[in-house]
Each structure stands twice: as structure tokens, then as C-alpha cells.
Amino acid sequence: MSNTSFDLGGPASGKRRLKDLLLQNDNRICADCGAPDPKWASANIGVFICLKCCGVHRSLGTHISKVLSVTLDDWSEDEIDAMIEVGGNSSANSIYEAFLPEGISKPRPDSNHDERARFIRSKYELQEFLKPSLRIASASSGRSNDQSSFSIMDSFRSSISSQKLDGMVEFIGVLKVKVVKGTNLAIRDMLSSDPYVILTLGQQTAQTTVVRSNLNPEWNEELMLSVPQEFGPLKLQVYDYDTFSADDIMGEAEIDLQPLITSAMAYGDPGMFGDMQIGKWLNSDDNALIEDSAVNIVDGKVKQDISLKLQNVESGEIFLEVEWVPLDQ
């Protein structure tokens, strides 16, 4: 992960460059469906997209589309450079939609999820509308701890995972998970471990960086996952990174998302309320909670602090901060 990052209120040079790019007329509508005022972007492809299209992009995997929020995420200099190198939605679409077959139409802002997903997968994953000479062969992507973004030409040279989704999925929002830290983690090497965290929701996964030789690591990394309409628990696994052998499991836990999402939907727009508690996930013998986890509205956002005792391991705790982002943000 890049050591130089900032949000839109960060260094003036980065803020100005991204703002100038956003002000281009072609970037004021979603590159895929034409919805106005897109607040998300695919940093490696170089397009600005709406939240509904963002959910489909996330399901493709970061090796195809690395999605960032224009307002919620930090952006590295490399990621902004990649966006500027492409030049905006019109430039990217001149490549990715260079050979749009007759009879194939782009989705509209009000298109249903299936229409949107079919088009986006054909456009970016299957590359059906690219100039034939630019298409790349399908191959499985291996594990990598490189979290940096690539330019559009780099993405042409990268591999596409052969794994496909079993079906189209309707998303209802986005889960923003800050993996804060771990404590008293299990030893898996000689005297320590090289831990990292993997989050899984449905068919999506997100992974932190590896912290070397540390049983009390501090990640403070934000991972984002789209939440399907039929969602189950968020699964968390901690692994010890090994260079020459399979990574060792260091414990796992499941997070019940029902209290967070049900409470958030019941209250609607959290910006209309002051700071208050709106729900709670209760500690019990059947879950991994260390203590009850309250769902709160804080500064107009629905948030939940979660402390977990890792399961199926001799020791270890993980601490998370979770935020619910509805579709209309």
C-alpha cells in the first residue's frame, strides 16, 4: 500500500488535480450508465461511476477494477496519476467501448441490476467491446500483497481471474470496515507471526497488508465490501504469511450484520438525527463478541465498534470499526 495518501481535504496539489478531473463534463455522469454526479471511481480503469455500478465493479475483484469512493476513501498519488493518465470517462470509454456491437445498448440510470451487471462484466471483465488487439487472455490471478493501483495500460497487461460469479447479485449498500488492530495473536513462526486479515462477504473478499513479526499488530486499514440483498454473516480470518509454504490460520470469527443493517434501514437518513444509539449486537455464548456491540449514529453516519475473540485458536482478539453506507450516498 502506498505510504503517501490523502483524502479530498489533504494536500492541496492532490486535491486540486482530482477536483479538476471531476469538473470535466464527461466525468459528471457515470461512465457505465450515465447516472448524474458519480461519487465512486475505478482507479485502475480510470472511470467515475455511480454507487449502483460500483457494486458490480466490486464483484469483479480488484484485479479488474479497484473501486474507491471520491469522498470516503484516501487516494494515493499513484492512483490519482492513473486517473489523470486515462483522461476521464470519455477517453476510457473510447477504449472499452470501441467496438460496441449493434443491438447492444448501455444501461440507463434506472436499469435493473441484471442489465447493469451484464453490460459491465462484458465491458471490463470479458472485454467484449475492446479493439481485438488489446484483449488479454484469461488466467487465474495469484495471491498478492501489492495494494497499489495500475494505469489503464497496466490493466491490459494484468490477468483476469477465471473465477466467475455463480449469478447476478443485487446490492443494497456498502460496508466500510476499518480493521484497527489485533492483540495477543497466536504464534505461528519461531517466536512470532506475520499476520494479515481477510474479510469475506458472499463471493467478495478484501485483505489487509501483512504486519511482520508482530503479535499485537495495528493495521488501521479500511476495507470496503458491497452488501448483497440476501446477505449472511461477514466472515473474518487471520492468517500468518509464509513465503515458502501455505499460510497458517490464526483464528476466525463471524460478524452478524443484521443488527447494523436493520437498524440503519429503520432510521433511514442518519443525517436527520443527532448522535444516538439505534441498535445493539448482544454478546452471547453463540458468537465471538467480547462485549455487547452498540450500533450508533455518529456525525450523521451509522457506525459500530466491534471487539472479537478469535475462534478455533489458542488466543487472539481483533478490533474493528464498521460503517454502513446506503445506496443513496
Disulfide bonds with the S-S distance in Angstrom:
none
